C-alpha cells in the first residue's frame, strides 16, 4: 500500500477525518489529502512540539496556514482545535500522522482512526 493509500483508504475513507497527511519526522510530506498544503516549517514545528510542548502552548499548532489552539498532548499525541475543526496528530518512529476533523465528527472518532493507523505503522517499523 502506498502512503497516499493510507491517507485515502485508512483515514479519509473512515469518514472520521476530513483532511490528513503523513510526513516524515524530517518535515517531508509523504502523502496528503487534496488541498491540505502543510509546509515543511509547520511540520518541523509540530514534530518539535512532541518533545517540547511549550512551543505549542504559547504559539498553537499551525497547519496549512491555519493556527489551532493547542489542547493537550503527550510525546506521541497532539490535540488542537479551532472553532468546529479539530486536530489529532500521532507520532510514530519515523513519521507523523496528521488529521483534521470537523463537526459533527467527535474527537474520539478521529482519535481512534488516527491512533489505529499510527499503531499499525509502528508495528511495521515506521
Secondary structure, DSSP 8 states (H G I E B T S, - for coil): --HHHIIIIIIGGGTS-SEEEEEETTS-EEEE-TT----HHHHHHHHHHHH-THHHHHH-EEETTEEEEEEEE-SSEEEEEETTEEEEEEE-SSEEEEEEEETTS-HHHHHHHHHHHHHHHHHTT-
